[in-house]
Amino acid sequence: MNLVKKICNISILVLLAINLPAVSQGQLLKKIKDKANAVLSPKPESKPAPAPTPTTTPESAPATTTPATTTTTDASGNAAAPTIKAYQNYDFVPGDKIIFEDHFDTDEEGEFPAHWHLAQGQATMNTFDNHKEFLITDYNSKVIPAIKTKAYLTDSFTIEFDTYSKDDYGPAIGFYKTEGDVPGTSNEVVSIILNDRHGNIRVVPQGSGTQTVVEYPPAIASANYINKWHHIAIAYKNKRLKIYVDQYRVISIPEISLNSNVMSMRGEGQPDKPVMFANFKLSQGAGIKTQETKFTDTKIVTHGINFDIDKATIKPESMGTLNQIVGILKNNPDIKFEIQGHTDNSGAAAHNLALSQQRADAVKLQLVSMGVDEGRLSTKGLGDTKPIADNSTPEGKANNRRVEFITLK
């Protein structure tokens, strides 16, 4: 019935147009044509897009049972970086003394970075996805951190870095007796191969030792590993080795002897498919003391609570340290902490003071969200006024960027 009525209205407009001047006829006939097209070819009703359904993937950590993790997608439909919630069961804590850290922020594109040595092959600096990255661009290339001490690996250390692969082969880490053993292929005491083209991670001892081969969780295996950022964390203490990829603890070996003094980063890169890594950090020590014993220290100095550059946004991998702090507070209900934020001396002192206060406040807010009574926590930002290391070196600056927890009586 509505269609008939609309056609009648169009007919009346046609009759009116016949008696109008040519110019007016043309204008009116155009309107008639548009109206007729609208009637005969109506636009379909627009329906609201269905709400996206979150994709959940179970946590996969050999020694822990954890709830499902929600993943999100970015504007291009790719999997976005895991959130702090995804890291809620993370237990990696970095060592308490940083001996080498490099974000490559002062290195020029196309050049070899200043704080590394090339052992063999080809490698260079570049900017990719808004990150400064170290690119391994040749088959079996090896690079080593330029650390003055020639035997810097102890029986307790941690390694962290971010990596992005355009191919299905991730970076590998080799452990050696001396720096002179790095070139070649047969001198590695142990190698850790991250993603071996089959969606596996491998720990390979030299000689007749037994390899450990573990499949990645489906959320980060094979095609889900490629063209995405991943955070790698490795902890070694008294022959026990743990390896984390993003929020997953993928390997836990109760006894393996690294018996090494130095390490290298290597990869089977190509110019169009380089192996890339960024934000490298090597630390000595075993991190925070266990929360299962009575806590009697006057303070805890942490380097495991990390933030976005020049911001107070806590990075997800900080959850290992934060979970340890929550454990200490739960097992020692009589103590309170003042959370102190510290920076290095880069930038203006006033800015550093404000930033350190914002970061201390962000840590308190996160701990409260994890169930800590707000009344047990206070905050203070101290900026760059209390250095614990030399600000003239990269590793000194790295040690000065910290969060301390001071016991209050």
C-alpha positions as CSV (number, residue, x, y, z in Angstrom):
1,M,0.0,0.0,0.0
2,N,2.8,2.4,0.8
3,L,4.5,1.7,-2.5
4,V,1.3,2.6,-4.4
5,K,1.0,5.8,-2.5
6,K,4.6,6.8,-3.3
7,I,4.0,6.0,-7.1
8,C,0.9,8.2,-7.1
9,N,2.9,11.1,-5.6
10,I,5.6,10.7,-8.3
11,S,2.9,10.9,-11.0
12,I,1.5,14.2,-9.6
13,L,5.1,15.6,-9.7
14,V,5.4,14.6,-13.4
15,L,2.2,16.4,-14.3
16,L,3.4,19.5,-12.6
17,A,6.7,19.4,-14.4
18,I,5.1,19.4,-17.9
19,N,3.8,23.0,-17.4
20,L,7.0,24.5,-16.0
21,P,9.8,26.3,-17.9
22,A,12.7,24.2,-19.2
23,V,15.1,25.1,-16.4
24,S,12.5,24.4,-13.7
25,Q,11.5,21.2,-15.6
26,G,15.0,19.9,-15.5
27,Q,15.4,20.5,-11.8
28,L,12.1,18.9,-10.9
29,L,12.6,16.0,-13.3
30,K,15.9,15.3,-11.6
31,K,14.2,15.2,-8.2
32,I,11.6,12.9,-9.7
33,K,14.3,10.5,-11.0
34,D,16.0,10.5,-7.6
35,K,12.8,9.8,-5.8
36,A,11.8,7.0,-8.2
37,N,15.2,5.3,-7.7
38,A,14.7,5.5,-3.9
39,V,11.3,3.8,-4.2
40,L,12.3,1.1,-6.7
41,S,15.7,0.4,-5.2
42,P,15.3,1.0,-1.4
43,K,18.4,0.7,0.8
44,P,18.5,-2.3,3.0
45,E,18.0,-1.7,6.7
46,S,21.3,-1.2,8.5
47,K,21.8,-3.6,11.3
48,P,24.1,-3.0,14.2
49,A,27.3,-5.0,14.1
50,P,27.3,-8.0,16.4
51,A,29.3,-7.5,19.6
52,P,32.7,-9.2,19.3
53,T,33.0,-12.5,21.1
54,P,36.2,-12.7,23.2
55,T,38.6,-15.5,22.3
56,T,39.8,-17.4,25.3
57,T,42.8,-19.7,25.5
58,P,43.8,-21.7,28.6
59,E,47.0,-20.9,30.4
60,S,49.7,-23.4,29.7
61,A,52.4,-23.5,32.4
62,P,53.7,-27.0,33.3
63,A,53.9,-26.4,37.0
64,T,50.8,-24.2,37.5
65,T,47.0,-24.4,37.0
66,T,45.6,-21.1,35.8
67,P,42.3,-19.7,34.5
68,A,41.4,-18.9,30.9
69,T,43.0,-15.8,29.4
70,T,41.1,-13.3,27.3
71,T,42.8,-11.9,24.2
72,T,41.9,-8.8,22.2
73,T,42.5,-7.6,18.7
74,D,43.9,-4.4,17.4
75,A,42.5,-2.2,14.6
76,S,44.0,-4.5,12.0
77,G,42.4,-7.6,13.5
78,N,45.7,-8.9,14.8
79,A,46.1,-10.3,18.3
80,A,46.9,-7.4,20.7
81,A,49.5,-7.6,23.4
82,P,48.4,-9.5,26.5
83,T,47.1,-7.3,29.3
84,I,48.0,-7.3,33.0
85,K,45.0,-9.5,33.7
86,A,46.5,-12.1,31.3
87,Y,49.6,-12.1,33.5
88,Q,47.8,-12.5,36.8
89,N,49.6,-15.9,37.5
90,Y,53.0,-14.8,36.2
91,D,55.8,-15.7,38.6
92,F,59.0,-14.5,36.9
93,V,61.1,-12.1,38.9
94,P,64.2,-10.6,37.4
95,G,67.6,-10.6,39.2
96,D,68.3,-7.9,41.7
97,K,71.3,-6.4,39.9
98,I,71.2,-5.3,36.3
99,I,74.6,-5.9,34.6
100,F,73.5,-5.0,31.1
101,E,70.5,-3.3,29.6
102,D,70.0,-1.9,26.1
103,H,66.9,-0.3,24.5
104,F,68.9,0.9,21.5
105,D,67.5,4.4,21.9
106,T,70.7,6.1,21.1
107,D,71.7,3.9,18.1
108,E,71.3,5.1,14.6
109,E,69.4,3.2,11.9
110,G,71.5,1.2,9.6
111,E,74.4,1.1,12.1
112,F,75.7,-1.7,14.4
113,P,74.6,-0.8,18.0
114,A,77.3,0.7,20.2
115,H,76.9,-1.8,23.1
116,W,77.2,-5.0,21.2
117,H,79.9,-7.0,19.4
118,L,79.4,-8.9,16.2
119,A,80.8,-12.5,16.5
120,Q,79.8,-13.6,13.0
121,G,77.3,-12.9,10.2
122,Q,75.4,-9.7,9.7
123,A,73.2,-7.6,12.0
124,T,72.1,-3.9,12.1
125,M,69.8,-1.4,13.8
126,N,66.4,-0.4,12.4
127,T,63.1,1.0,13.5
128,F,60.1,-1.3,13.1
129,D,56.6,-0.9,14.4
130,N,57.7,2.2,16.4
131,H,60.4,0.1,18.1
132,K,64.2,0.5,17.9
133,E,65.3,-3.1,17.1
134,F,68.4,-5.1,16.6
135,L,68.0,-7.1,13.3
136,I,69.9,-10.3,12.6
137,T,69.9,-10.4,8.8
138,D,72.1,-13.4,7.9
139,Y,72.2,-17.1,8.4
140,N,73.6,-18.2,11.8
141,S,74.7,-14.7,12.8
142,K,75.7,-14.1,16.4
143,V,76.0,-11.0,18.5
144,I,77.2,-10.6,22.1
145,P,76.7,-7.9,24.7
146,A,79.7,-5.7,25.2
147,I,80.2,-6.3,28.9
148,K,83.6,-5.4,30.4
149,T,83.7,-8.4,32.8
150,K,84.6,-11.4,30.7
151,A,82.8,-13.9,33.0
152,Y,79.5,-12.3,33.8
153,L,77.2,-15.3,34.1
154,T,76.9,-16.7,37.6
155,D,74.9,-19.6,39.0
156,S,72.0,-17.2,39.2
157,F,70.9,-14.8,36.5
158,T,67.9,-13.7,34.4
159,I,67.5,-12.6,30.8
160,E,64.6,-10.6,29.3
161,F,63.9,-9.2,25.8
162,D,61.1,-8.6,23.4
163,T,61.2,-10.3,20.0
164,Y,59.3,-10.1,16.7
165,S,59.7,-12.6,13.8
166,K,58.6,-12.2,10.2
167,D,59.4,-15.9,9.7
168,D,58.5,-18.9,11.8
169,Y,62.1,-19.0,13.3
170,G,62.7,-17.1,16.5
171,P,66.0,-16.0,18.0
172,A,68.2,-18.4,19.8
173,I,70.5,-17.9,22.9
174,G,73.8,-19.7,23.2
175,F,75.8,-20.2,26.4
176,Y,79.6,-20.5,26.2
177,K,82.7,-20.9,28.4
178,T,84.5,-17.8,26.9
179,E,83.8,-15.1,24.4
180,G,86.3,-16.6,22.1
181,D,84.1,-19.7,21.8
182,V,81.1,-17.8,20.4
183,P,82.1,-18.0,16.6
184,G,81.4,-21.4,15.0
185,T,78.7,-23.9,15.7
186,S,80.1,-26.5,18.1
187,N,81.1,-24.5,21.2
188,E,77.7,-23.9,22.8
189,V,77.4,-25.5,26.2
190,V,73.6,-25.1,26.0
191,S,71.4,-23.4,23.4
192,I,67.8,-22.2,23.8
193,I,65.9,-22.1,20.5
194,L,62.8,-20.0,20.5
195,N,60.4,-21.4,17.9
196,D,62.0,-24.1,15.8
197,R,59.7,-23.9,12.7
198,H,57.4,-26.6,14.3
199,G,55.9,-24.4,17.0
200,N,58.3,-25.8,19.6
201,I,60.9,-24.4,22.0
202,R,64.1,-26.4,22.5
203,V,66.8,-26.5,25.1
204,V,69.8,-28.3,23.6
205,P,72.8,-29.4,25.7
206,Q,76.1,-29.9,24.0
207,G,77.1,-33.5,23.2
208,S,75.1,-36.4,24.5
209,G,72.8,-34.4,26.8
210,T,69.0,-34.9,26.4
211,Q,67.1,-32.2,24.6
212,T,64.0,-30.7,26.1
213,V,61.4,-30.0,23.4
214,V,58.1,-28.4,24.4
215,E,55.2,-27.3,22.2
216,Y,54.0,-23.7,22.6
217,P,50.5,-23.2,23.9
218,P,48.1,-22.9,20.9
219,A,47.7,-19.1,21.5
220,I,51.3,-18.5,20.6
221,A,52.2,-21.5,18.4
222,S,53.1,-21.6,14.7
223,A,51.1,-19.0,12.8
224,N,50.2,-17.3,16.1
225,Y,53.9,-16.7,16.8
226,I,54.6,-15.0,13.5
227,N,54.2,-11.2,13.0
228,K,53.6,-10.5,16.7
229,W,55.6,-9.1,19.6
230,H,56.5,-11.6,22.3
231,H,58.2,-11.0,25.7
232,I,60.8,-13.6,26.6
233,A,62.0,-14.2,30.2
234,I,64.6,-16.7,31.3
235,A,65.6,-17.5,34.9
236,Y,68.5,-19.7,35.9
237,K,69.3,-20.5,39.5
238,N,71.4,-23.4,40.9
239,K,70.9,-25.6,37.8
240,R,67.2,-24.9,37.6
241,L,66.0,-23.3,34.4
242,K,62.6,-21.6,33.7
243,I,61.6,-20.1,30.4
244,Y,58.6,-17.8,29.9
245,V,57.1,-16.6,26.6
246,D,54.5,-13.8,27.2
247,Q,52.4,-14.9,30.2
248,Y,53.2,-18.6,29.8
249,R,55.8,-20.5,31.6
250,V,56.6,-23.0,28.8
251,I,59.7,-24.8,30.2
252,S,60.8,-25.7,33.7
253,I,63.9,-28.0,34.0
254,P,64.7,-28.9,37.6
255,E,68.4,-29.7,36.8
256,I,70.6,-28.6,33.9
257,S,74.1,-27.3,34.1
258,L,74.8,-24.3,32.0
259,N,78.4,-24.0,33.4
260,S,78.9,-20.9,31.2
261,N,80.4,-17.5,31.6
262,V,79.1,-15.6,28.5
263,M,76.1,-15.7,26.1
264,S,75.1,-14.8,22.6
265,M,72.0,-13.9,20.7
266,R,71.8,-15.6,17.3
267,G,69.3,-16.4,14.5
268,E,68.9,-17.6,11.0
269,G,67.9,-14.3,9.5
270,Q,67.5,-13.0,6.0
271,P,67.4,-9.4,4.8
272,D,63.7,-9.6,4.0
273,K,62.9,-11.8,7.1
274,P,65.3,-10.7,9.9
275,V,65.2,-12.1,13.4
276,M,64.5,-9.1,15.6
277,F,64.8,-8.3,19.3
278,A,64.6,-5.2,21.5
279,N,64.6,-4.1,25.2
280,F,67.3,-6.5,26.3
281,K,68.1,-6.9,30.0
282,L,70.6,-9.2,31.8
283,S,70.6,-9.4,35.6
284,Q,72.4,-11.2,38.3
285,G,70.7,-12.7,41.3
286,A,67.6,-14.5,42.1
287,G,65.1,-11.7,42.6
288,I,63.0,-11.2,45.7
289,K,63.2,-13.6,48.6
290,T,60.4,-16.1,48.9
291,Q,57.2,-14.8,50.6
292,E,56.8,-18.1,52.4
293,T,59.2,-17.1,55.2
294,K,58.8,-14.4,57.8
295,F,59.8,-11.1,56.2
296,T,62.3,-9.2,58.4
297,D,64.1,-6.9,55.9
298,T,63.8,-3.2,56.1
299,K,63.2,-2.7,52.4
300,I,62.9,-4.5,49.0
301,V,64.6,-3.0,45.9
302,T,62.9,-4.2,42.7
303,H,63.8,-3.8,39.1
304,G,60.9,-5.9,37.9
305,I,58.2,-3.3,37.9
306,N,58.5,-1.7,34.5
307,F,56.7,1.1,32.9
308,D,56.1,2.5,29.4
309,I,58.8,5.0,28.5
310,D,58.2,8.3,30.3
311,K,54.8,7.1,31.6
312,A,53.3,5.6,34.7
313,T,51.7,2.7,32.7
314,I,52.7,-0.6,34.3
315,K,53.9,-3.2,31.8
316,P,52.2,-6.7,32.1
317,E,55.4,-8.5,32.7
318,S,55.7,-6.6,36.0
319,M,53.2,-9.0,37.5
320,G,55.8,-11.5,38.6
321,T,57.3,-8.9,41.0
322,L,53.9,-7.6,42.0
323,N,52.6,-11.1,42.8
324,Q,55.6,-11.6,45.0
325,I,54.9,-8.3,46.9
326,V,51.3,-9.4,47.4
327,G,52.5,-12.7,48.8
328,I,54.8,-11.0,51.3
329,L,52.0,-8.8,52.5
330,K,49.5,-11.7,52.8
331,N,52.0,-13.8,54.8
332,N,53.1,-10.8,57.0
333,P,49.8,-9.1,57.9
334,D,51.5,-6.8,60.5
335,I,53.8,-4.9,58.1
336,K,53.1,-1.9,55.9
337,F,55.1,-0.6,53.0
338,E,55.9,2.9,51.7
339,I,56.2,2.5,47.9
340,Q,59.1,4.7,46.6
341,G,59.5,5.6,42.9
342,H,63.0,6.3,41.6
343,T,64.3,7.4,38.2
344,D,67.6,7.9,36.6
345,N,68.8,11.5,35.9
346,S,67.7,11.7,32.2
347,G,65.4,14.7,31.8
348,A,64.6,17.6,34.1
349,A,64.7,17.0,37.9
350,A,61.2,18.4,38.4
351,H,59.8,16.1,35.7
352,N,61.5,13.1,37.1
353,L,60.1,13.9,40.6
354,A,56.6,14.1,39.3
355,L,57.0,10.9,37.2
356,S,58.3,8.9,40.1
357,Q,55.4,9.9,42.2
358,Q,52.9,8.9,39.5
359,R,54.6,5.6,39.1
360,A,54.6,4.9,42.9
361,D,50.9,5.8,42.9
362,A,50.3,3.4,39.9
363,V,51.9,0.6,41.8
364,K,49.8,1.2,44.9
365,L,46.6,1.3,42.8
366,Q,47.6,-2.0,41.2
367,L,48.3,-3.7,44.5
368,V,45.0,-2.5,45.9
369,S,43.3,-4.0,42.9
370,M,45.0,-7.3,43.7
371,G,43.4,-7.4,47.2
372,V,45.9,-5.4,49.4
373,D,44.4,-3.2,52.0
374,E,45.0,0.4,50.9
375,G,45.7,1.4,54.5
376,R,48.9,-0.7,54.4
377,L,50.4,1.3,51.5
378,S,51.7,4.8,51.1
379,T,53.7,6.4,48.3
380,K,56.6,8.8,47.7
381,G,58.3,9.9,44.5
382,L,62.0,10.7,44.9
383,G,62.9,11.2,41.2
384,D,66.6,11.1,40.6
385,T,67.7,12.2,44.1
386,K,68.7,8.8,45.5
387,P,70.9,7.0,42.9
388,I,72.3,3.6,43.8
389,A,74.6,3.4,40.8
390,D,76.6,5.6,38.4
391,N,74.2,7.5,36.1
392,S,77.0,7.8,33.5
393,T,76.6,4.2,32.3
394,P,73.6,2.5,30.7
395,E,73.6,-0.3,33.4
396,G,73.9,2.4,36.1
397,K,70.9,4.2,34.8
398,A,69.0,0.9,34.6
399,N,69.7,0.1,38.3
400,N,68.6,3.6,39.3
401,R,65.2,3.1,37.6
402,R,63.6,1.1,40.4
403,V,60.7,0.8,42.8
404,E,61.5,0.3,46.5
405,F,59.2,-1.0,49.2
406,I,60.2,0.4,52.6
407,T,59.0,-1.4,55.7
408,L,57.0,0.9,58.0
409,K,56.8,0.3,61.7
